[in-house]
Amino acid sequence: MFARITGVGSYLPGQAVSNDDLVRRGIETSDEWIVSRTGIKARHLAEPGQASSDLALEASRRALAMAGIDAGEIDLIVLATSTPDFIFPSTACLLQAKLGNRGAVAFDVQAVCSGFVYALTIAEKFIRSGSHKKALVVGAEVFSRILDWQDRGTCVLFGDGAGAVVLEASGEPGILATALHADGSHHGILSVPGNVSGGQVTGDPFLRMDGQAVFKFAVRVLAEVAHECCEAAKVAPDEIDWLVPHQANIRIIEATAKKMKLGMDKVIVTVDRHGNTSAASVPLALDAAVRDGRVKAGQKIMLEGVGGGFTWGAVLLEF
C-alpha cells in the first residue's frame, strides 16, 4: 500500500498588501530594503473575522475538487498550524465541521513552518498502515495575529494563507521517502514566548526571531534532510525535477539549492507573492506550480520545511 497526492488547493485572503502599502501604514521600511534582503514583494492578511479554519476550508475545497472526491469520503484530516482558531477544539475539528464531514480522524500538528511536511508524513504513515484510505492534509496560518507591527525586522516577513492536498491509498508509489527531525535546544532563536493564564496573556505574545541564527541553521538542515530523503529513496539529487522549499526568504532558498547543486530553474519560488506563511507555504507553492503546469505527472518533487522548535523535514514524492 502506497500514498499518492491526488489533489492540491490553496487560498490567500483578501488583496495583496505590497511593501509600499506597509510603508503607507506607518512601518519604517522600504520596498528596496525588504526585497533585497528577503525577496518578498507582497503578502496577504486575513480580515479580522477570518480564522485559520476559514482559510483551510477554501484550500481544502479546491484540493477536493481536483481530486474529484466528496468531503464525506475523507477518513483522516491532519491540519498543521501555529495559529489555531482556539486553544481547543482543534482547528482540524472545526474544519471538519465546516466541510460537513463526520467520522474522520481529525487533529492538529504544531511544528511551525515544518508543519505541513510533518502532517503529510503522518498522514502517509496512516495510509501505509492500511487503517485509512483518503486523507486531507492542510497547512493554514493567520500569522498576522502574532506579529509585532512595531518590529520592522519581523512584521514585513510574514503573511496569511492556507494550502491543502488530498492523499489517497494507491497500488503505485507516490511518496517515496520522508524524514523528520527536531532539536529543542534551538528554541530561543525563533519563538512566540507567551501564554494564556488566568484569563490574561503572560510573557510575550509576539513572534521573536534571531534572523542570522535562523538563516545559518535553516540552510544547513534543509540541505541535509533533502539528501537524507534522496538516499532513503535511492534517488540522486540531480533526478529531482522540482524542489518546493519552505517559502521564508529567497536567500535561504537560493543557498539551499546551491548546497544541493540544483539550479534555480528547478526550484519553485512563491515567497515574493505571499511572504512567509509558515505551515501554509509549502502547499501554497506546490499548488501554484501544479496549476500553472510546471509540475507534471511522473515528476519527482522534494518538499521541505524548517521552523521554530527547531523542527525540520522533507518529503520526496512522485506526482
PAFI-214793 format. One record per residue (C-alpha): x negated, z, y; chain. Coordinates in Angstrom, 2 decimals. Layout:
REM PAFI-214793
PT     east       up    north  chain
PT        X        Z        Y      A
...
***
This chain:
REM PAFI-214793
PT     east       up    north  chain
PT     0.00     0.00     0.00      A
PT    -1.34    -1.00     3.42      A
PT    -0.08    -0.69     7.00      A
PT     0.25    -3.60     9.43      A
PT     1.32    -3.83    13.07      A
PT     4.44    -6.00    13.27      A
PT     5.49    -5.43    16.87      A
PT     3.99    -4.36    20.20      A
PT     5.51    -3.41    23.53      A
PT     4.63    -1.81    26.84      A
PT     6.16    -0.65    30.09      A
PT     4.85     0.05    33.59      A
PT     7.20     1.82    36.02      A
PT     8.06     0.55    39.47      A
PT     5.97    -1.71    41.64      A
PT     2.18    -1.84    41.55      A
PT     0.53     0.54    44.02      A
PT    -2.61    -1.10    45.38      A
PT    -5.76     0.64    46.60      A
PT    -4.77    -0.27    50.14      A
PT    -1.40     1.37    49.54      A
PT    -3.21     4.61    48.70      A
PT    -5.19     4.35    51.93      A
PT    -1.95     3.91    53.86      A
PT    -0.64     7.06    52.15      A
PT    -3.49     9.01    53.70      A
PT    -6.10     9.13    50.92      A
PT    -9.62     8.85    52.37      A
PT   -10.94     5.95    50.31      A
PT   -11.09     2.15    50.40      A
PT   -10.37    -0.79    48.16      A
PT   -14.08    -1.68    48.09      A
PT   -15.08     1.85    47.06      A
PT   -12.57     2.03    44.20      A
PT   -13.10    -1.50    42.85      A
PT   -16.90    -1.34    42.97      A
PT   -17.01     1.92    41.01      A
PT   -14.09     1.55    38.63      A
PT   -12.71    -1.99    38.61      A
PT    -9.26    -0.61    39.43      A
PT    -7.17    -2.60    41.91      A
PT    -3.72    -1.12    41.31      A
PT    -1.73     1.36    39.29      A
PT     1.93     2.15    38.64      A
PT     3.53     5.50    39.49      A
PT     6.70     6.83    37.91      A
PT     9.67     7.72    40.07      A
PT    10.46    11.45    40.41      A
PT    13.24    11.19    37.84      A
PT    11.22     9.28    35.24      A
PT     9.63    11.19    32.38      A
PT     7.23    10.16    29.63      A
PT    10.14     9.71    27.21      A
PT    11.79     7.24    29.60      A
PT     8.66     5.09    29.76      A
PT     8.24     5.41    25.99      A
PT    11.82     4.23    25.46      A
PT    11.27     0.94    27.27      A
PT     7.97     0.23    25.50      A
PT     9.50     1.13    22.13      A
PT    12.48    -1.18    22.60      A
PT    10.13    -4.08    23.28      A
PT     7.99    -3.31    20.23      A
PT    11.06    -3.01    18.01      A
PT    12.41    -6.32    19.32      A
PT     9.15    -8.09    18.49      A
PT     9.15    -6.57    15.00      A
PT    12.76    -7.61    14.53      A
PT    13.95    -4.23    13.31      A
PT    16.57    -1.73    14.45      A
PT    15.58     1.70    15.72      A
PT    17.59     3.23    12.89      A
PT    15.19     1.76    10.35      A
PT    12.25     3.77    11.69      A
PT    11.36     6.72     9.46      A
PT     8.38     8.07    11.43      A
PT     7.77     8.50    15.17      A
PT     4.35     9.63    16.38      A
PT     4.04     9.92    20.15      A
PT     0.76    10.57    21.95      A
PT     1.00    12.22    25.37      A
PT    -0.71    14.79    27.55      A
PT     2.24    14.83    29.96      A
PT     5.26    15.74    27.82      A
PT     8.75    15.99    29.28      A
PT     8.98    19.67    28.34      A
PT     6.93    22.37    26.65      A
PT     9.36    21.74    23.81      A
PT    11.18    19.94    22.26      A
PT     8.56    17.27    21.66      A
PT     8.69    14.06    23.64      A
PT     8.89    12.25    20.28      A
PT    12.17    14.01    19.52      A
PT    13.53    13.16    22.96      A
PT    12.53     9.53    22.40      A
PT    14.20     9.60    19.00      A
PT    17.47    10.73    20.56      A
PT    17.30     8.05    23.26      A
PT    16.68     5.37    20.62      A
PT    19.69     6.58    18.59      A
PT    17.54     7.26    15.54      A
PT    18.42    10.13    13.23      A
PT    16.35    11.49    10.40      A
PT    12.91    10.08    11.14      A
PT     9.98    12.47    11.19      A
PT     9.09    12.87    14.88      A
PT     6.23    14.74    16.54      A
PT     3.75    14.59    19.41      A
PT    -0.02    14.23    19.27      A
PT    -2.19    15.68    22.05      A
PT    -5.63    14.07    22.13      A
PT    -5.52    12.91    25.78      A
PT    -6.99     9.39    26.20      A
PT    -7.73     9.12    22.46      A
PT    -4.12     9.99    21.73      A
PT    -2.87     6.56    20.71      A
PT    -5.80     5.98    18.34      A
PT    -5.18     9.42    16.82      A
PT    -1.44     8.70    16.49      A
PT    -1.98     5.28    14.91      A
PT    -4.45     6.74    12.42      A
PT    -2.00     9.50    11.46      A
PT     0.88     7.04    11.01      A
PT    -1.32     4.81     8.85      A
PT    -2.02     7.75     6.52      A
PT     1.70     8.44     6.16      A
PT     2.35     4.82     5.23      A
PT    -0.65     4.53     2.90      A
PT     0.61     7.63     1.05      A
PT     3.88     5.84     0.27      A
PT     6.04     8.52     1.89      A
PT     7.12     6.35     4.85      A
PT     7.67     2.65     5.42      A
PT     8.25     1.96     9.12      A
PT     6.60     3.89    11.92      A
PT     6.89     3.77    15.68      A
PT     3.61     4.78    17.33      A
PT     3.68     5.38    21.09      A
PT     1.37     6.39    23.92      A
PT     3.21     7.48    27.08      A
PT     1.97     9.22    30.21      A
PT     3.01    10.27    33.70      A
PT    -0.46    11.35    34.82      A
PT     0.60    11.15    38.46      A
PT     2.25    14.56    37.91      A
PT    -1.07    16.31    37.19      A
PT    -3.23    14.68    39.88      A
PT    -4.59    16.46    42.95      A
PT    -3.84    13.85    45.60      A
PT    -6.39    15.51    47.89      A
PT    -9.18    14.81    45.39      A
PT   -10.07    11.17    46.03      A
PT   -12.57    11.20    43.16      A
PT    -9.81    11.52    40.56      A
PT    -6.42    10.61    42.04      A
PT    -7.35     6.95    42.53      A
PT    -8.27     6.53    38.86      A
PT    -5.02     7.19    37.03      A
PT    -1.58     5.68    36.61      A
PT     1.61     5.98    34.58      A
PT     2.83     3.82    31.73      A
PT     3.65     3.51    28.03      A
PT     2.74     1.31    25.10      A
PT     4.10     1.18    21.57      A
PT     3.58    -0.51    18.22      A
PT     5.66    -0.78    15.07      A
PT     3.58    -0.12    11.96      A
PT     5.05    -1.20     8.62      A
PT     4.10    -0.90     4.96      A
PT     2.64    -4.12     3.59      A
PT     1.03    -5.50     0.48      A
PT    -1.61    -7.15     2.68      A
PT    -4.33    -5.23     4.54      A
PT    -3.65    -4.61     8.22      A
PT    -5.50    -1.51     9.33      A
PT    -8.94    -1.91     7.76      A
PT   -10.66     1.32     8.81      A
PT   -10.21     4.34    11.07      A
PT   -12.48     7.08    12.40      A
PT   -11.60    10.16    14.45      A
PT   -13.82    12.85    15.96      A
PT   -13.70    15.80    18.35      A
PT   -16.15    18.22    19.93      A
PT   -14.51    21.05    21.86      A
PT   -17.82    22.22    23.31      A
PT   -17.46    19.48    25.95      A
PT   -14.02    20.63    27.12      A
PT   -15.28    21.58    30.58      A
PT   -16.14    18.08    31.78      A
PT   -12.54    16.82    31.69      A
PT    -9.56    19.14    31.66      A
PT    -6.41    20.44    33.29      A
PT    -7.23    24.17    33.11      A
PT    -3.79    25.55    33.87      A
PT    -0.85    27.01    32.01      A
PT     2.67    28.38    32.49      A
PT     3.08    32.12    32.01      A
PT     5.86    34.42    33.10      A
PT     7.56    31.61    34.94      A
PT     4.51    30.80    37.05      A
PT     1.57    28.40    36.87      A
PT    -1.65    30.22    36.02      A
PT    -5.06    28.65    36.52      A
PT    -5.48    25.14    37.93      A
PT    -2.64    22.68    37.15      A
PT    -4.57    19.57    38.23      A
PT    -6.91    17.23    36.42      A
PT   -10.60    18.04    36.97      A
PT   -13.46    15.82    35.87      A
PT   -17.25    15.58    35.96      A
PT   -17.39    11.79    36.24      A
PT   -21.08    11.27    35.44      A
PT   -20.96    13.51    32.38      A
PT   -17.83    11.77    31.11      A
PT   -19.42     8.35    31.60      A
PT   -22.54     9.19    29.58      A
PT   -20.58    10.84    26.79      A
PT   -17.96     8.09    26.57      A
PT   -20.39     5.18    26.34      A
PT   -22.37     6.84    23.56      A
PT   -19.48     7.88    21.33      A
PT   -17.41     4.71    21.80      A
PT   -20.27     2.56    20.52      A
PT   -20.97     4.96    17.66      A
PT   -17.39     5.18    16.43      A
PT   -16.92     1.40    16.60      A
PT   -19.98     0.91    14.38      A
PT   -18.65     3.60    12.05      A
PT   -15.41     1.67    11.59      A
PT   -17.27    -1.59    11.03      A
PT   -19.43    -0.01     8.33      A
PT   -16.40     1.52     6.60      A
PT   -14.63    -1.84     6.53      A
PT   -17.83    -3.79     5.74      A
PT   -17.24    -5.92     8.85      A
PT   -20.16    -6.92    11.08      A
PT   -19.64    -6.20    14.81      A
PT   -20.00    -9.91    15.60      A
PT   -17.00   -10.59    13.33      A
PT   -14.72    -8.68    15.73      A
PT   -12.50   -11.11    17.61      A
PT   -11.35    -8.63    20.25      A
PT   -12.39    -5.20    21.46      A
PT    -9.49    -3.27    23.00      A
PT   -11.07    -0.14    24.52      A
PT    -9.54     2.72    26.43      A
PT    -8.99     1.40    29.95      A
PT   -10.68     4.09    32.03      A
PT   -13.39     2.40    34.03      A
PT   -14.84    -1.12    33.96      A
PT   -18.37     0.27    33.91      A
PT   -17.67     2.25    30.73      A
PT   -16.05    -0.81    29.16      A
PT   -18.99    -3.07    30.05      A
PT   -21.58    -0.56    28.86      A
PT   -19.75    -0.08    25.55      A
PT   -19.54    -3.84    24.96      A
PT   -23.25    -4.17    25.71      A
PT   -24.13    -1.46    23.18      A
PT   -22.03    -3.29    20.60      A
PT   -23.67    -6.60    21.55      A
PT   -20.29    -8.13    22.36      A
PT   -19.77   -10.47    25.31      A
PT   -17.12    -9.52    27.82      A
PT   -15.26   -12.65    26.75      A
PT   -14.35   -10.66    23.61      A
PT   -13.10    -7.61    25.50      A
PT    -9.51    -7.05    26.64      A
PT    -9.54    -5.62    30.17      A
PT    -6.40    -4.46    31.96      A
PT    -7.76    -1.45    33.86      A
PT    -7.70    -3.46    37.07      A
PT    -3.90    -3.72    36.86      A
PT    -2.84    -0.22    35.79      A
PT    -5.81     2.12    36.08      A
PT    -6.39     4.84    33.51      A
PT    -3.06     5.53    31.77      A
PT    -4.65     7.86    29.21      A
PT    -2.89     7.59    25.81      A
PT    -0.92     4.55    27.01      A
PT    -3.93     2.44    27.97      A
PT    -4.89     1.02    24.56      A
PT    -1.37    -0.12    23.55      A
PT    -0.78    -1.44    27.08      A
PT    -3.90    -3.60    26.80      A
PT    -3.06    -4.71    23.26      A
PT     0.46    -5.73    24.26      A
PT    -0.83    -7.74    27.22      A
PT    -3.27    -9.64    25.01      A
PT    -0.70   -10.32    22.30      A
PT     1.91   -11.59    24.73      A
PT    -0.47   -13.87    26.64      A
PT    -1.64   -15.44    23.38      A
PT    -5.21   -14.19    23.22      A
PT    -4.62   -12.01    20.17      A
PT    -3.50   -14.12    17.23      A
PT    -2.53   -13.51    13.63      A
PT    -5.50   -13.08    11.32      A
PT    -7.90   -11.91    14.02      A
PT    -9.90    -8.69    13.74      A
PT    -9.22    -6.20    16.53      A
PT   -11.08    -3.00    17.37      A
PT    -9.08    -0.34    19.21      A
PT   -10.93     2.70    20.55      A
PT   -10.47     5.64    22.86      A
PT   -12.22     8.71    24.22      A
PT   -10.68    11.57    26.12      A
PT   -10.67    15.21    27.10      A
PT   -11.25    17.68    24.35      A
PT   -13.53    15.92    23.83      A
PT   -11.84    13.57    21.36      A
PT   -12.71    10.03    20.34      A
PT   -11.83     7.50    17.67      A
PT   -11.42     3.89    16.65      A
PT    -9.15     1.71    14.52      A
PT   -10.27    -1.65    13.11      A
PT    -7.37    -3.85    12.12      A
PT    -6.40    -7.38    11.22      A
PT    -3.50    -8.50    13.33      A
***
